[in-house]
Amino acid sequence: MDKLFKTAFLVIYTVGLIFLIVLQERWGKKDVPPRPIISEASRCQYLECILREKNLVLGALDKSWKLIGSKRLFPD
């Protein structure tokens, strides 16, 4: 009975270890969305930069809402 528990533990441990290795490899391959680049020539004040970033984020959010609406993913 002791060998059965040791064998079961070893099998579960091995499967978990393989799963974590595969997960780690897949996690590194995810594409990171590109961050908008603000050139050095258009140096802005702190508040202007925040407002520009806000407009970029809200524009992307608006596009995603339109995409969801066009695919009819909203609940009725």
C-alpha positions in Angstrom: 0.0 0.0 0.0 2.9 2.3 0.8 4.3 1.8 -2.7 0.9 2.7 -4.2 0.9 6.1 -2.5 4.5 6.8 -3.4 3.8 5.8 -7.1 0.6 8.0 -7.2 2.5 10.9 -5.7 5.3 10.5 -8.1 2.9 10.4 -11.1 1.0 13.5 -9.9 4.2 15.4 -9.2 5.6 14.5 -12.7 2.4 15.5 -14.5 2.3 18.8 -12.5 5.9 19.5 -13.3 5.4 18.9 -17.0 2.3 21.1 -17.0 4.2 24.0 -15.3 7.1 23.7 -17.8 4.7 23.8 -20.7 2.8 26.7 -19.2 6.0 28.6 -18.6 7.1 28.1 -22.3 3.7 29.2 -23.6 3.5 32.2 -21.3 6.8 33.6 -22.8 5.4 33.4 -26.3 2.4 35.7 -25.7 2.4 38.9 -27.8 2.5 42.1 -25.9 0.3 44.8 -27.3 2.5 47.7 -28.7 2.6 50.8 -26.5 2.1 54.0 -28.4 5.4 55.9 -28.7 5.4 59.6 -28.2 8.5 61.1 -29.9 11.0 63.2 -28.1 10.3 66.1 -30.5 6.8 66.5 -29.2 7.8 67.0 -25.6 4.8 67.8 -23.6 3.9 69.0 -20.1 3.0 66.4 -17.6 -0.8 67.1 -17.8 -0.7 67.1 -21.6 0.9 63.7 -21.6 -1.7 62.3 -19.2 -4.5 63.7 -21.3 -3.0 62.3 -24.5 -2.7 58.8 -22.9 -6.2 59.1 -21.7 -7.5 59.9 -25.1 -5.6 56.9 -26.6 -7.0 54.5 -24.0 -10.5 55.8 -24.4 -10.3 55.6 -28.1 -9.1 51.9 -27.9 -11.9 51.2 -25.5 -14.5 52.8 -27.8 -13.2 50.6 -30.7 -13.5 47.5 -28.6 -17.1 48.4 -27.6 -18.0 48.9 -31.2 -16.4 45.6 -32.1 -18.4 43.8 -29.4 -21.6 45.5 -30.5 -21.0 44.6 -34.1 -20.6 40.9 -33.1 -23.7 41.1 -31.0 -22.0 39.9 -27.8 -24.1 42.0 -25.5 -26.7 40.2 -23.5 -30.4 40.9 -24.4 
